Amino acid sequence: MRSGYIKPKRYIVWSTDKEINLDDPFQRKWYIQQVLTYGRTEDIMELDWEEVRRLLPELRLPETIKALWEEYFASKGQRDHN
């Protein structure tokens, strides 16, 4: 995922028309939460998956979405070690 200021897509962030500063760790983490919750496949594909894996325990996601990602990263880790 790139850095700097971005104007998020309306279906991901509808609460503001302001740009988000992805260089700010708080805003970046919040934006990742929004993308994982409301984003489309193409939006999720733009994320840094290692960053998602690292931040996952800190993200406030709906239980089903968090479980999906935890299962994904757990299965990916098992395949990588075989």
N, C-alpha and C positions, 0 to 999 in steps of 0.2 A: 504494500500500500504506500502510496506516495506521502510526502509530507507537505507542510505549508498550509495555506488557507484553501478551503474548498467550499463550494456552495452545495450542500447535500440535496439529493433528490427529494422531492416533496413527499413521496410515499414512505421514505425512510425517516425523515424528520419533518414533521408538520407544525411543530411548536414554535418555530422561529424561521425568519427569512434571512437571518444573519449567517455569515460565513463561519465555519468551524476551523480552528487552528489545530491541525494535526500534529504540530510540533509541541503543543501543550499536552503533557501526559494525561491529565484529567479529561480534557476534551477528546483526546484520541481514544481512551478507554471507553468513554461514554458513546462515542460514534461507533466503535466496534460492537458494543452492546446493541445499538440501534440497528446496525446492518444485520447482525445475526438474528434479531427478532423480526424485523420488518423488511429486510432486503430480499431481492430476487437472486436467483442463481448467479447472474452476471455480477451482481454487487458483492456477493460472498466470495466469488472467485478472485476479486481484486484484493482481498485481504491477505496479509502475511500470515499464513497458517501456523507458522512457528510462534508468532506473536499471539495468535488466538490460543494456541495450546498453553503457552506460558501464563496468559492472563485469565484463562478460563476459571480457576478457583475464585478469582476476585470479581468476576462479572456477575451482575444481577440480571439473570435471564429467567424466563419461565422454566419451570422444572423439566418439561418435556424437551425443550430446546437444549438446555444444559446437559440432560441425560444423553441426547443424541450425540452431542459433540464429545462428551466423556467416553462414550462407547466407541465412537469413530477413532479417537486418538489412542484408546486402549488397544483396539484391534490393529491399528496401523503399527503400533509399537511391537506387538507380538509378531506380525508378519516381517517387520524389519530385522528381527533377531533370529529368524529361522533360516 
